[in-house]
Amino acid sequence: MRLSELATAIVLPLLAATASSCSTHQKPGVAPHLVRVTGPAATNCGVYRIPPVLPHKLNADQAQAVSSCISDAHAKREAFWFSVEGPGIDSYLATGLFGVGDGTVRRFWYDSAPCGGPQCDERFTTAPCVVEASLALDPEMKCTPLK
């Protein structure tokens, strides 16, 4: 075997392996997770996309609109969700609340790449919220992270 044939026999498989490992794996994003926990008929109380560098928080008008929507759905015992999302330093982030028909409300956090690179799986975590029966739901309400 000549040197050029040997180089071709070694280099081509390496290039193919490198190309396949560099291909981008399309991640489903936060929406399928929300549909899984709330069902497909849940009320969408808003997807608020925040530009890079800004805090992932609602402004006063957005917070009022979300509060009205989620409080109304919760009072009717209907599933609902809303999300505040946008790019982080090295991944796509989202947070928000969701509720289901039994009155349970949970906060969620989504990170498309918790390890900081495309090689890891996305993460979707939730925590229970304490709901005061007489109060409207607050999109910024505190919920207890599970340990």
N, C-alpha and C positions, 0 to 999 in steps of 0.2 A: 504494500500500500504506500503510495506516495504521500509526501508531507501535506500537499494540498487536499488530498482525499481524506487524510486523517483529521486535518483541521475542520473540514466540512462535516465529517462524521461526529466530531465532538461539539463544534460550535452551533450547528443548527438545532440539535435537541435542547441545548442550553438557552438559546434565544426563544424557542417555543415555550419552554417552561417559564422563562422570565415574563414573556408577554402574557401568558395565561394568569400568572400570579399578580400582574399589574392591572388586569382588567377590573373595571369598577363593578362592584356588586351593588345592584340597586336595592336599597332598603325600603321597606314599605312605608315608613313614616308613622306619625302618631295616629292618623285617622283610623286605620284598621284596629288598633288597640282600643280606641274609644268605641267603635262599633261593637267590638267583642264584649266589652263590659256593660254597655248600655242598651245594645240592640240597634237594629237598623232604623227603627222608627223614632229614635230619641230626638228631642228638640235641639237643634243646633243654635245655641245662644250667641254664637259669634266666634270667628277665627280672627284674632288680632295679630297681624304680622308686624313685628317691631324691627326697624332697621338695625344694622350692625352698630355696635358701640353704645346704643341706648339701653337703659335698664328695661327688663321685660316686665313692665307694669302698665296698667291701664290708666288713661287720664280720667278726670272726674266725669266727663260725659259718657265715656265708654263704660266706666264702672257702674254708673247709674243704669244704663241700658242693660248691662249684664245682670245686675242685681234684680231688676224688674223681671227679666226673662226667666232666670233660674228660680226666683221666688215663686213666680206664677206656676211654673211647671212642677215645682216641689209641692205646692199647695194642692195641686190636682193629682198628685202621686203619679206624675208622668216622668219618664226618663229624660235627662237633659245633659248637656255638656257645653263648655266653652273652653277655648285655649288662647293663650298668649304665647307666641312663638317667634323664633327668628334665629339667625346665626349666632353661635357663641364663638369662642376663640378657635376651636378646632372641630366643632360639630354643630348640629342643628338642635336647638333646645326648645322645649315647650312645657308649659305648666298650665294648670287650670283646675276646675272642679267638674265632677260628674255626679249625677244622681240617678237612682233607679227607682222603679215603681213602688218599692216597699218603704221609701222615705230615706234610705241610706244615702249619705253624701260623702264623697271622698275627694281628696286632692290628688292630682297625679303629677308626675314629673317624667319627662321623656328626654332622652339623650341619644342622638343617632350614633355616637361613637364615644362611649364613656372612657375608653382607653386612650383616646386622643388620635386615633388613626382609623383608616377604613377596614382594618383587618378584624375588628371586634364586632360582636353583635350589638344591636341597639338595646337600650334598657328602658323599660316602662315600669315605674313603681307607683304605688298608691298608699295613701294613709287615710284612716277614718277621721271624719269631722264630727264635732259635737254640735248638734243643731238645736237651738232654742225654739220651741214651738211657736212662740208669739212674735218672733222677730223675722224680718226679711233676711234672706241669705245675702251674705257679703262676699263678693268675689275674692276678697283678700283675707277671708276668715282663716284663723289658725287651725291647723289639723295636726294630729300627732303622728310623726313618722314611726313606722314599725322598726323595731330593733332586731 
